[in-house]
Amino acid sequence: MEMKTALAAFAGLAALAGFAGEAKWETLPLGSIRATGWLHEQLMAGKSGMGGHLDELEPEIIGKPFVTRDYDTTKPSCDNNAGWCSELSGDYWLGLVELAWTSGDEELIAKADRWVARVLELQQGEEDGYLGSFRRFDDQYDDFHTFGSRLAMRALLYYYEITGERKYLKAVHEGLKWFAKTWTPEHFTNECGPTLIEQMAKVHLLAGDRSLVDWCDSYARWIDGEARCTGSGNYFRRQSLKLEFNHVGNLTLRAILPALLWEAGGETGSLLASERHIADMDSEIGWQANYAPATDYELVTHPAVDAECENCDFLYYFENFMHLHRLAGKDGYCDRAERIVFNAAMGARRKDDRAIAYMSTPNQFRATKTSHTGHKTGDWSYLGVYAPNQNPVCCAANSVRIWPEYVRQAIVKKGDDYKICLYGPMKMTDGDAEIEIETGYPFDFTVLVKTRNLKGRLRFRVPEWADEMAVAETGEGQWKVFFGVSPVVRARQDRNFGNERLRSVELGPLVFVQPLKELWTEVEEADNCEKLPPGWHWYDVVCAEKPVVYAMPESVAYDPGTIKVVRRKGDALPWVDSPLRLTVPMVRAPEAYDGDPAQARYNPPPAANPVKVDAAAVAEPVEFVPYGCTALRVTCFPLAVR
């Protein structure tokens, strides 16, 4: 072991880590890390929720495409689109495979096994090696075609990791060769098509087929050449950021491809290009207070308390951050990955995992069929409602993957060395080596790590939000990690207020909010969505009572030492009833909104910032809870001035 006992202030934490900047870590085979404690409870909520049942709720668009190919595209949710079915089915089944093997649940593993076996069986009936969900009469040059296929291929590659059986690698390799032969430059597309580069690069690394990388290079040159002239704004090694123009989900999926191609040795690959995308987002666009990208009807926009966050983007950016950490070795990417999961993702899902909000906002007074802030979109206005199957159902399907991905990527290795990147209760088994993590993190900041049979060094990620970090060896192969934290008030950029910044509150990786009392009501599905079976519902969520409107005193904004940390007994699933809360001094400021914000049709921003409050107004203690524990909340507050 290299790390013995250390205690450092924030400024010295890089020295404590001692390994910042080391690159090209490897993820472990799926199933090597299993969730325990509250993380396992979270995965079991997924089993009883969308993760275990979404194929039953959407049999045509999710259940059938890769295993029978007799799906009915005339169904409203399919929208006459085979590509749509391919994407959404691929999203879900990849998530189901990850959920099964990170939870270790035998029923889920058996379900995943059956799906994988059927995918292989269908491919064996194809003379040309085709692997996918499209039928022969479908348009196989459709842009979405590659998107769905690469997801199914990733699931099969997981089975190669798990079993070591080359039939899975061979199946994916043959499927990729079909695309490389069929999708020649005259058939290249500029949106979803390039995402297949991910699997081409991966299989080259596993099978040593340079022709796959050559195909990727030709695709990249086409994007930066002919495709640039189409006015799409999409590039390969430089992602343009145009407000109300770029689709955030597509932008995110494309941004990581240069780094993955760089890893595979492609001539057009570039780790810098993928890192530059994050830097450009930081400097040119900005991020929401919940650490998600802001959108206006899925298109890039500047942060705002009333700007939308699309659920798919939580997963896509999480994956990008973890790829960049693995390749560049920078701990800050892990911080960003945790924050988007703990805050944005958990704040947009029902806690029983049976519904999500396709679109959500940092300040949210209602989440209903009419609360979607992109109200100019007409028939799509229901995307703010909580449901398991909005059309499109991509966000529900991708939400299945959030927590399994968190577990899968929590520990990485290089040779005999291991690094804990994401903290939470789990157990890793890699050959004879074992790492067991016991913790209530992120609701508790003490982590106990037990190891067995480690030959190399054990490394710990150093969070940027920690005031201090102590690592002590408490016994042979046992470590106790402690993070010192204190409340922080952030000044938040908001397009509604120019240079005047709203304020939000954080502790460690968690954003804390004023929770609003919620009233959940079952409502009818939209006409273009599948009707749900008994026990499954759409939900409107509105304020159960008129919310008290607050502003933040300047004394708190500039000196958060008056914020108190409160620890209490919570629920076994801490996102239902958090054991960690804050008490924040706030001033009542009804002038902060025009009327009752809970009665507005769409989630409104404050009317002004700062807000003038009565000279006699006295700050009162207000209980804040983690963002991820809420569906309705106020995250960002105007300043109170007298």
C-alpha positions as CSV (number, residue, x, y, z in Angstrom):
1,M,0.0,0.0,0.0
2,E,1.3,3.4,-0.9
3,M,-1.1,5.7,1.1
4,K,-0.8,5.4,4.9
5,T,-2.1,8.3,7.0
6,A,-2.6,11.8,5.6
7,L,-4.5,14.9,6.5
8,A,-4.6,17.9,4.2
9,A,-6.3,21.2,3.7
10,F,-8.0,21.7,0.3
11,A,-5.0,23.5,-1.1
12,G,-2.8,20.5,-0.5
13,L,-5.1,17.7,-1.6
14,A,-3.4,17.2,-4.9
15,A,-0.3,16.1,-2.9
16,L,-2.5,13.7,-0.9
17,A,-3.9,12.2,-4.0
18,G,-0.4,12.0,-5.6
19,F,-1.8,10.7,-8.8
20,A,-3.6,13.5,-10.5
21,G,-3.3,13.5,-14.3
22,E,-2.4,9.8,-14.7
23,A,-4.3,8.6,-17.7
24,K,-5.8,5.5,-19.4
25,W,-7.4,3.7,-16.5
26,E,-9.5,0.6,-17.3
27,T,-13.1,-0.1,-16.3
28,L,-13.6,-3.5,-14.8
29,P,-15.8,-6.2,-16.4
30,L,-19.5,-5.7,-15.8
31,G,-20.5,-7.5,-12.6
32,S,-17.1,-7.1,-11.0
33,I,-18.7,-4.3,-8.8
34,R,-21.9,-5.1,-7.0
35,A,-24.0,-2.6,-5.1
36,T,-24.6,-3.0,-1.4
37,G,-26.4,-0.9,1.2
38,W,-28.6,1.9,0.0
39,L,-27.2,1.6,-3.5
40,H,-28.5,-2.0,-3.7
41,E,-31.9,-0.7,-2.5
42,Q,-31.9,1.9,-5.2
43,L,-31.2,-0.8,-7.9
44,M,-34.0,-3.0,-6.4
45,A,-36.4,0.0,-6.8
46,G,-35.3,-0.1,-10.4
47,K,-36.2,-3.7,-10.7
48,S,-39.7,-3.2,-9.4
49,G,-40.0,0.0,-11.5
50,M,-39.1,0.9,-15.0
51,G,-35.9,-1.1,-15.1
52,G,-37.7,-4.4,-14.6
53,H,-40.8,-3.6,-16.6
54,L,-40.4,-1.0,-19.4
55,D,-40.4,-3.7,-22.1
56,E,-43.8,-4.8,-20.8
57,L,-45.2,-1.3,-20.8
58,E,-43.9,-0.6,-24.4
59,P,-43.9,-4.0,-26.1
60,E,-43.8,-2.7,-29.7
61,I,-41.2,0.0,-29.3
62,I,-39.0,-1.7,-26.7
63,G,-39.9,-5.4,-26.2
64,K,-39.8,-6.7,-29.7
65,P,-37.3,-4.8,-32.0
66,F,-34.1,-6.8,-31.3
67,V,-35.6,-10.2,-30.5
68,T,-38.6,-10.7,-32.9
69,R,-38.4,-7.7,-35.3
70,D,-42.2,-7.9,-35.8
71,Y,-42.9,-4.6,-34.0
72,D,-45.8,-2.5,-35.2
73,T,-44.6,0.9,-36.3
74,T,-48.2,2.0,-36.7
75,K,-48.6,2.2,-33.0
76,P,-48.7,5.8,-31.8
77,S,-45.5,5.5,-29.7
78,C,-43.6,4.1,-32.6
79,D,-44.5,7.0,-34.9
80,N,-43.9,4.9,-38.0
81,N,-40.2,4.9,-37.3
82,A,-38.1,1.7,-37.2
83,G,-35.1,3.8,-36.1
84,W,-37.0,5.2,-33.2
85,C,-37.8,1.7,-32.0
86,S,-34.2,0.6,-32.4
87,E,-32.9,3.5,-30.3
88,L,-35.3,3.2,-27.5
89,S,-35.2,-0.6,-27.3
90,G,-31.4,-0.5,-27.3
91,D,-31.4,2.1,-24.5
92,Y,-33.6,-0.1,-22.4
93,W,-32.0,-3.5,-22.9
94,L,-28.5,-2.1,-22.4
95,G,-29.8,-0.7,-19.1
96,L,-31.4,-4.0,-18.1
97,V,-28.1,-5.8,-18.7
98,E,-26.3,-3.3,-16.5
99,L,-29.0,-3.3,-13.8
100,A,-28.9,-7.1,-13.7
101,W,-25.2,-7.5,-13.3
102,T,-24.5,-4.6,-10.9
103,S,-27.3,-5.7,-8.6
104,G,-26.6,-9.4,-8.9
105,D,-30.3,-10.1,-9.0
106,E,-30.8,-13.6,-10.4
107,E,-34.2,-12.9,-12.0
108,L,-32.9,-9.8,-13.8
109,I,-29.8,-11.8,-14.9
110,A,-32.0,-14.5,-16.3
111,K,-34.1,-11.9,-18.2
112,A,-30.9,-10.3,-19.6
113,D,-29.6,-13.8,-20.6
114,R,-32.8,-14.5,-22.6
115,W,-32.6,-11.3,-24.5
116,V,-28.9,-11.7,-25.4
117,A,-29.4,-15.3,-26.5
118,R,-32.3,-14.2,-28.8
119,V,-30.2,-11.4,-30.3
120,L,-27.5,-13.9,-31.2
121,E,-30.0,-16.3,-32.5
122,L,-31.5,-13.7,-34.9
123,Q,-28.0,-12.8,-36.1
124,Q,-27.2,-16.4,-36.9
125,G,-30.1,-16.4,-39.4
126,E,-28.4,-13.5,-41.3
127,E,-26.1,-14.6,-44.1
128,D,-24.2,-11.3,-44.1
129,G,-23.7,-11.0,-40.3
130,Y,-26.2,-8.2,-39.7
131,L,-26.8,-7.4,-36.1
132,G,-29.6,-5.0,-35.3
133,S,-33.4,-4.4,-35.1
134,F,-34.1,-3.3,-38.6
135,R,-36.1,-5.5,-41.0
136,R,-35.1,-6.0,-44.6
137,F,-37.9,-3.7,-45.8
138,D,-36.8,-0.9,-43.4
139,D,-34.6,1.9,-44.6
140,Q,-31.2,0.6,-43.4
141,Y,-29.5,3.8,-44.2
142,D,-31.8,5.7,-41.8
143,D,-29.7,7.8,-39.4
144,F,-31.1,6.2,-36.3
145,H,-30.1,2.7,-37.5
146,T,-26.6,2.9,-36.1
147,F,-27.7,4.4,-32.8
148,G,-29.8,1.5,-31.7
149,S,-27.4,-1.1,-33.0
150,R,-24.4,0.3,-31.2
151,L,-26.4,0.0,-27.9
152,A,-27.2,-3.6,-28.4
153,M,-23.6,-4.3,-29.4
154,R,-22.4,-2.7,-26.1
155,A,-24.7,-5.1,-24.2
156,L,-23.2,-8.1,-26.1
157,L,-19.7,-6.8,-25.3
158,Y,-20.6,-6.8,-21.7
159,Y,-21.3,-10.5,-22.0
160,Y,-17.9,-11.0,-23.5
161,E,-16.4,-9.2,-20.5
162,I,-18.5,-11.3,-18.1
163,T,-18.0,-14.7,-19.6
164,G,-14.8,-14.5,-21.8
165,E,-16.7,-16.3,-24.5
166,R,-15.6,-15.1,-27.9
167,K,-18.9,-15.7,-29.5
168,Y,-20.1,-12.4,-28.1
169,L,-17.1,-10.5,-29.5
170,K,-17.4,-12.3,-32.8
171,A,-21.1,-11.4,-33.1
172,V,-20.4,-7.7,-32.5
173,H,-17.3,-7.8,-34.8
174,E,-19.4,-9.3,-37.6
175,G,-22.2,-6.7,-37.0
176,L,-19.7,-3.9,-37.3
177,K,-18.2,-5.2,-40.4
178,W,-21.6,-5.2,-42.0
179,F,-21.9,-1.5,-41.2
180,A,-18.4,-0.8,-42.4
181,K,-19.2,-2.5,-45.7
182,T,-22.7,-1.1,-46.1
183,W,-22.3,2.4,-44.7
184,T,-19.9,3.9,-47.1
185,P,-19.3,7.7,-47.4
186,E,-22.3,8.2,-49.8
187,H,-24.5,6.9,-47.0
188,F,-22.9,8.7,-44.0
189,T,-25.3,10.8,-41.9
190,N,-24.4,13.7,-39.7
191,E,-26.5,13.2,-36.5
192,C,-26.8,9.7,-35.0
193,G,-24.7,7.8,-37.5
194,P,-21.3,8.8,-36.1
195,T,-22.1,7.3,-32.6
196,L,-21.2,3.9,-34.0
197,I,-17.6,5.1,-33.8
198,E,-17.8,4.2,-30.1
199,Q,-18.2,0.5,-30.8
200,M,-15.9,0.5,-33.8
201,A,-13.1,1.8,-31.7
202,K,-13.8,-0.6,-28.8
203,V,-13.8,-3.7,-31.0
204,H,-10.6,-2.7,-32.7
205,L,-9.0,-2.6,-29.2
206,L,-10.4,-6.0,-28.4
207,A,-10.0,-7.7,-31.8
208,G,-7.2,-5.8,-33.5
209,D,-9.2,-5.0,-36.6
210,R,-7.6,-1.8,-38.0
211,S,-10.2,-1.6,-40.8
212,L,-12.7,-0.5,-38.2
213,V,-10.6,2.4,-37.1
214,D,-10.0,3.3,-40.8
215,W,-13.8,3.5,-41.2
216,C,-14.0,5.8,-38.2
217,D,-11.3,8.0,-39.7
218,S,-13.1,8.3,-43.0
219,Y,-16.3,9.2,-41.2
220,A,-14.5,11.9,-39.1
221,R,-13.0,13.4,-42.2
222,W,-16.4,13.4,-43.9
223,I,-17.9,15.2,-40.9
224,D,-15.2,17.9,-41.0
225,G,-15.3,18.1,-44.7
226,E,-18.4,17.6,-46.8
227,A,-20.8,17.6,-43.8
228,R,-19.6,21.0,-42.6
229,C,-21.0,22.6,-45.7
230,T,-24.5,21.5,-44.8
231,G,-24.9,24.2,-42.2
232,S,-25.7,21.6,-39.5
233,G,-23.0,23.1,-37.2
234,N,-21.8,19.6,-36.3
235,Y,-18.0,19.0,-36.5
236,F,-15.9,16.1,-35.4
237,R,-13.0,17.6,-33.6
238,R,-14.8,20.8,-32.6
239,Q,-18.4,20.9,-31.4
240,S,-20.0,24.2,-32.2
241,L,-22.2,25.7,-29.4
242,K,-25.0,27.7,-30.9
243,L,-27.9,28.8,-28.7
244,E,-31.3,27.4,-29.8
245,F,-29.5,25.4,-32.5
246,N,-27.5,22.5,-31.2
247,H,-29.4,19.5,-29.8
248,V,-27.8,18.9,-26.4
249,G,-28.2,15.1,-26.4
250,N,-26.7,14.7,-29.9
251,L,-24.0,17.2,-29.0
252,T,-23.0,15.3,-25.9
253,L,-23.0,11.9,-27.7
254,R,-20.8,13.3,-30.4
255,A,-18.4,15.2,-28.1
256,I,-16.8,12.1,-26.6
257,L,-16.1,10.4,-30.0
258,P,-12.7,12.1,-30.7
259,A,-11.4,10.9,-27.3
260,L,-12.5,7.3,-27.9
261,L,-11.0,7.3,-31.4
262,W,-7.8,8.7,-30.0
263,E,-7.7,5.8,-27.5
264,A,-8.0,3.4,-30.4
265,G,-5.2,5.0,-32.3
266,G,-7.3,6.8,-35.0
267,E,-5.6,9.5,-37.0
268,T,-8.4,11.9,-36.5
269,G,-8.9,11.1,-32.8
270,S,-8.2,13.8,-30.1
271,L,-8.5,13.7,-26.3
272,L,-8.1,17.4,-26.3
273,A,-11.1,17.9,-28.6
274,S,-13.4,16.0,-26.2
275,E,-12.0,17.9,-23.2
276,R,-12.4,21.2,-25.0
277,H,-16.1,20.5,-25.4
278,I,-16.5,20.6,-21.6
279,A,-14.3,23.7,-21.4
280,D,-16.4,25.4,-24.0
281,M,-19.6,24.5,-22.1
282,D,-18.1,26.0,-19.0
283,S,-17.0,29.3,-20.6
284,E,-19.5,29.9,-23.3
285,I,-22.8,28.3,-22.1
286,G,-22.7,27.4,-18.4
287,W,-24.5,24.8,-16.3
288,Q,-27.6,24.7,-14.3
289,A,-27.6,24.9,-10.5
290,N,-28.4,21.1,-10.5
291,Y,-25.2,20.6,-12.6
292,A,-27.1,19.6,-15.8
293,P,-26.9,21.4,-19.1
294,A,-29.8,23.8,-19.8
295,T,-32.0,23.5,-22.8
296,D,-35.0,25.1,-24.5
297,Y,-36.9,22.2,-25.9
298,E,-33.8,20.1,-26.0
299,L,-31.7,22.8,-27.7
300,V,-28.7,24.5,-26.0
301,T,-29.4,27.6,-24.0
302,H,-28.0,29.6,-21.1
303,P,-28.7,28.5,-17.5
304,A,-31.9,29.7,-15.9
305,V,-34.2,28.6,-13.1
306,D,-37.0,28.1,-15.6
307,A,-34.8,26.5,-18.3
308,E,-35.4,22.8,-19.0
309,C,-33.1,19.9,-18.2
310,E,-33.7,16.8,-20.4
311,N,-33.5,13.5,-18.6
312,C,-31.4,11.8,-21.3
313,D,-28.6,14.4,-20.9
314,F,-28.0,13.3,-17.3
315,L,-26.8,9.9,-18.4
316,Y,-25.0,11.2,-21.5
317,Y,-22.9,13.7,-19.6
318,F,-22.2,11.3,-16.8
319,E,-20.8,8.8,-19.3
320,N,-18.7,11.6,-20.9
321,F,-17.3,12.7,-17.6
322,M,-16.3,9.2,-16.6
323,H,-14.7,8.5,-20.0
324,L,-12.7,11.7,-19.7
325,H,-11.6,10.8,-16.1
326,R,-10.5,7.3,-17.3
327,L,-8.5,8.7,-20.3
328,A,-7.2,12.0,-18.8
329,G,-7.0,11.0,-15.1
330,K,-8.5,14.2,-13.8
331,D,-10.5,13.8,-10.6
332,G,-12.7,16.8,-11.3
333,Y,-14.6,14.8,-13.9
334,C,-15.7,12.4,-11.2
335,D,-17.0,15.3,-9.1
336,R,-19.1,16.4,-12.1
337,A,-20.3,12.9,-12.7
338,E,-21.5,12.5,-9.1
339,R,-23.2,15.9,-9.0
340,I,-25.3,15.3,-12.1
341,V,-26.5,11.9,-10.8
342,F,-27.1,13.0,-7.2
343,N,-28.9,16.2,-8.1
344,A,-30.4,16.6,-11.6
345,A,-31.1,12.9,-12.2
346,M,-32.6,12.1,-8.8
347,G,-34.6,15.3,-8.8
348,A,-36.4,14.2,-12.0
349,R,-37.5,10.7,-11.0
350,R,-40.3,9.3,-8.8
351,K,-38.6,7.7,-5.8
352,D,-40.3,4.3,-6.4
353,D,-38.6,4.4,-9.9
354,R,-41.9,4.0,-11.7
355,A,-42.0,7.4,-13.4
356,I,-39.6,10.2,-14.5
357,A,-40.0,13.8,-15.8
358,Y,-38.7,14.1,-19.3
359,M,-38.1,17.8,-18.7
360,S,-37.5,19.4,-15.3
361,T,-36.4,22.8,-14.0
362,P,-34.3,23.9,-11.0
363,N,-37.1,26.0,-9.6
364,Q,-40.2,23.9,-10.0
365,F,-43.6,24.7,-8.6
366,R,-45.5,22.2,-10.8
367,A,-44.7,19.1,-12.9
368,T,-47.7,18.4,-15.0
369,K,-49.1,17.8,-18.5
370,T,-49.1,21.6,-19.0
371,S,-46.1,22.7,-17.1
372,H,-43.5,22.0,-19.8
373,T,-41.6,25.3,-20.1
374,G,-41.0,24.9,-23.8
375,H,-44.7,25.6,-24.2
376,K,-44.3,26.8,-27.8
377,T,-43.9,23.1,-28.7
378,G,-47.7,22.5,-28.8
379,D,-48.4,18.7,-28.6
380,W,-45.2,18.1,-26.8
381,S,-46.2,20.2,-23.8
382,Y,-46.7,17.1,-21.6
383,L,-43.0,16.4,-21.2
384,G,-43.0,17.9,-17.7
385,V,-45.4,15.3,-16.4
386,Y,-44.1,12.3,-14.3
387,A,-44.5,9.1,-16.4
388,P,-42.8,5.9,-17.4
389,N,-43.5,6.3,-21.1
390,Q,-43.7,9.7,-22.6
391,N,-43.3,9.8,-26.3
392,P,-40.5,9.5,-27.1
393,V,-39.6,7.1,-24.3
394,C,-35.9,7.6,-24.6
395,C,-35.6,9.4,-21.2
396,A,-37.4,6.7,-19.3
397,A,-35.2,4.0,-21.0
398,N,-32.0,5.9,-20.3
399,S,-33.0,6.6,-16.7
400,V,-32.7,2.8,-16.1
401,R,-29.0,3.1,-16.7
402,I,-28.1,5.9,-14.3
403,W,-27.5,4.0,-11.1
404,P,-26.1,0.8,-12.7
405,E,-23.6,3.0,-14.5
406,Y,-22.7,4.7,-11.3
407,V,-21.8,1.3,-9.7
408,R,-20.1,0.0,-12.9
409,Q,-17.7,2.9,-13.1
410,A,-17.0,3.4,-9.4
411,I,-13.6,1.6,-9.3
412,V,-11.1,1.5,-12.1
413,K,-7.7,-0.3,-12.5
414,K,-4.3,0.0,-14.1
415,G,-2.1,-3.0,-13.8
416,D,-2.4,-4.1,-10.2
417,D,-3.4,-0.6,-9.0
418,Y,-7.1,0.3,-8.2
419,K,-8.7,3.7,-7.8
420,I,-12.0,4.5,-6.1
421,C,-13.5,7.1,-8.3
422,L,-17.1,7.3,-7.1
423,Y,-18.1,6.7,-3.5
424,G,-20.9,4.6,-2.2
425,P,-21.7,1.2,-0.6
426,M,-20.5,-1.6,-2.9
427,K,-18.1,-4.6,-3.3
428,M,-15.6,-5.2,-6.0
429,T,-14.3,-8.7,-6.9
430,D,-11.6,-8.8,-9.6
431,G,-9.9,-12.2,-9.6
432,D,-8.5,-12.7,-6.1
433,A,-8.6,-8.9,-5.3
434,E,-11.5,-7.5,-3.3
435,I,-12.5,-4.0,-2.3
436,E,-15.5,-3.5,0.0
437,I,-16.8,0.0,0.7
438,E,-19.1,0.7,3.6
439,T,-20.6,4.2,3.8
440,G,-23.8,6.3,3.8
441,Y,-22.2,8.6,1.3
442,P,-23.2,11.2,0.0
443,F,-25.4,11.6,3.1
444,D,-22.4,10.8,5.3
445,F,-18.8,11.8,4.7
446,T,-17.0,8.8,6.3
447,V,-16.0,5.9,4.2
448,L,-14.7,2.5,5.4
449,V,-12.7,0.6,2.8
450,K,-11.8,-3.1,3.3
451,T,-9.4,-4.8,0.9
452,R,-8.1,-8.3,0.4
453,N,-5.3,-9.6,-1.9
454,L,-4.4,-6.3,-3.5
455,K,-1.0,-6.5,-5.1
456,G,-0.7,-2.9,-6.1
457,R,-1.6,0.5,-4.7
458,L,-5.1,1.6,-3.7
459,R,-5.8,5.2,-4.8
460,F,-8.6,7.5,-3.7
461,R,-10.3,10.2,-5.7
462,V,-9.9,13.6,-4.0
463,P,-13.1,15.6,-4.3
464,E,-12.7,19.2,-5.2
465,W,-15.6,20.2,-2.8
466,A,-13.8,18.8,0.3
467,D,-12.4,21.3,2.8
468,E,-10.1,18.5,4.0
469,M,-9.5,14.8,3.5
470,A,-8.1,12.3,5.9
471,V,-7.1,8.8,4.9
472,A,-5.9,6.4,7.7
473,E,-5.0,2.8,7.6
474,T,-6.9,1.3,10.5
475,G,-5.8,-2.3,10.1
476,E,-4.2,-4.7,7.6
477,G,-5.9,-3.8,4.3
478,Q,-8.5,-1.5,6.0
479,W,-8.8,2.2,5.4
480,K,-11.0,5.0,6.9
481,V,-11.6,8.0,4.7
482,F,-13.1,11.2,6.1
483,F,-14.1,14.3,4.1
484,G,-14.4,17.6,5.8
485,V,-17.3,19.6,4.4
486,S,-19.1,22.8,5.2
487,P,-22.1,24.6,3.6
488,V,-21.4,26.7,0.5
489,V,-23.5,29.4,-1.2
490,R,-23.0,29.5,-4.9
491,A,-23.6,32.6,-7.1
492,R,-25.5,31.3,-10.1
493,Q,-25.6,32.6,-13.6
494,D,-29.2,33.0,-14.9
495,R,-30.2,34.4,-18.3
496,N,-33.1,36.2,-16.7
497,F,-30.9,38.5,-14.6
498,G,-27.8,39.4,-16.5
499,N,-24.9,40.0,-14.2
500,E,-27.1,39.7,-11.0
501,R,-26.6,36.2,-9.6
502,L,-29.2,34.1,-7.9
503,R,-27.9,32.0,-4.9
504,S,-28.0,28.3,-4.2
505,V,-26.8,26.2,-1.3
506,E,-24.5,23.1,-1.3
507,L,-22.9,20.7,1.1
508,G,-20.3,18.3,-0.4
509,P,-21.6,17.0,-3.8
510,L,-25.3,17.7,-2.9
511,V,-27.3,20.8,-3.9
512,F,-29.8,21.7,-1.2
513,V,-33.2,23.2,-1.9
514,Q,-36.4,24.5,-0.2
515,P,-38.8,21.6,-0.7
516,L,-42.4,22.4,-1.6
517,K,-45.2,20.2,-0.2
518,E,-46.3,17.9,-3.1
519,L,-49.6,16.7,-4.2
520,W,-49.5,13.8,-6.7
521,T,-52.5,13.0,-8.9
522,E,-53.0,10.2,-11.4
523,V,-53.8,11.5,-14.8
524,E,-54.5,10.1,-18.3
525,E,-51.7,9.4,-20.8
526,A,-51.3,11.5,-23.9
527,D,-53.0,10.2,-27.0
528,N,-49.7,9.4,-28.8
529,C,-48.4,7.3,-25.9
530,E,-49.1,3.6,-25.0
531,K,-51.9,3.0,-22.5
532,L,-50.5,1.7,-19.3
533,P,-51.5,-1.6,-17.6
534,P,-53.1,-1.5,-14.1
535,G,-50.7,-0.2,-11.4
536,W,-48.8,2.1,-13.7
537,H,-49.7,5.8,-14.0
538,W,-48.9,9.3,-15.2
539,Y,-48.8,11.8,-12.4
540,D,-49.4,15.5,-12.2
541,V,-47.4,17.0,-9.3
542,V,-48.5,20.4,-7.9
543,C,-48.0,22.3,-4.6
544,A,-50.3,20.9,-1.9
545,E,-50.3,24.4,-0.3
546,K,-49.3,27.9,-1.2
547,P,-45.5,28.0,-1.0
548,V,-43.8,30.5,1.3
549,V,-41.5,32.6,-0.9
550,Y,-38.1,33.5,0.4
551,A,-35.0,35.5,-0.5
552,M,-31.5,35.0,0.9
553,P,-30.1,37.6,3.2
554,E,-26.8,39.1,2.1
555,S,-25.3,38.0,5.4
556,V,-25.9,34.4,4.5
557,A,-24.9,34.7,0.9
558,Y,-21.5,36.1,1.8
559,D,-21.0,34.2,5.1
560,P,-22.6,30.7,5.0
561,G,-21.3,29.9,8.4
562,T,-24.8,30.6,9.8
563,I,-26.2,27.6,7.9
564,K,-26.5,24.6,10.2
565,V,-26.0,20.9,9.2
566,V,-28.7,18.7,10.7
567,R,-28.3,14.9,10.9
568,R,-31.4,12.7,11.6
569,K,-32.7,9.2,11.1
570,G,-33.8,8.8,7.6
571,D,-35.2,6.1,5.3
572,A,-33.4,2.9,4.2
573,L,-33.6,4.6,0.8
574,P,-32.2,8.0,1.7
575,W,-33.6,9.7,-1.4
576,V,-37.1,9.2,0.0
577,D,-36.3,10.6,3.4
578,S,-32.9,12.2,3.7
579,P,-30.9,11.8,6.9
580,L,-29.0,14.9,6.0
581,R,-30.6,18.4,6.0
582,L,-29.6,22.0,6.4
583,T,-31.2,24.9,8.3
584,V,-30.8,28.1,6.3
585,P,-31.7,31.6,7.6
586,M,-34.0,33.1,5.0
587,V,-36.3,36.2,4.7
588,R,-39.9,36.0,3.6
589,A,-40.1,37.9,0.3
590,P,-43.6,37.7,-1.4
591,E,-42.4,40.4,-3.7
592,A,-40.0,37.9,-5.3
593,Y,-42.7,36.6,-7.6
594,D,-45.6,38.2,-9.4
595,G,-48.4,36.6,-7.5
596,D,-48.5,32.9,-6.4
597,P,-45.8,31.0,-8.5
598,A,-47.6,27.7,-7.8
599,Q,-50.6,29.0,-9.7
600,A,-48.7,29.9,-12.9
601,R,-49.2,27.6,-15.8
602,Y,-45.4,27.3,-16.4
603,N,-42.7,27.4,-13.8
604,P,-41.8,31.1,-13.5
605,P,-38.5,32.7,-12.6
606,P,-38.4,35.3,-9.8
607,A,-39.7,38.7,-10.8
608,A,-36.5,40.5,-9.8
609,N,-33.1,40.1,-8.2
610,P,-32.2,41.5,-5.7
611,V,-35.6,41.9,-4.0
612,K,-36.4,44.7,-1.5
613,V,-37.8,43.3,1.7
614,D,-39.5,45.1,4.6
615,A,-36.9,46.8,6.9
616,A,-38.5,44.9,9.9
617,A,-38.3,41.5,8.2
618,V,-36.4,38.9,10.3
619,A,-34.6,35.9,9.0
620,E,-36.2,32.6,10.0
621,P,-34.7,29.1,9.9
622,V,-35.9,27.2,6.8
623,E,-35.2,23.5,6.4
624,F,-33.5,22.6,3.1
625,V,-33.2,19.0,1.8
626,P,-31.1,17.5,-1.0
627,Y,-32.3,18.4,-4.5
628,G,-32.6,14.7,-5.4
629,C,-35.2,14.2,-2.7
630,T,-37.7,16.5,-4.4
631,A,-40.0,16.8,-7.4
632,L,-41.0,20.4,-6.5
633,R,-38.5,22.8,-5.0
634,V,-36.8,26.2,-5.1
635,T,-33.1,25.9,-5.8
636,C,-32.0,29.4,-6.6
637,F,-33.0,32.5,-4.6
638,P,-32.8,36.2,-5.2
639,L,-30.9,38.3,-2.7
640,A,-32.8,40.2,0.0
641,V,-31.9,43.9,0.4
642,R,-33.5,46.4,2.7
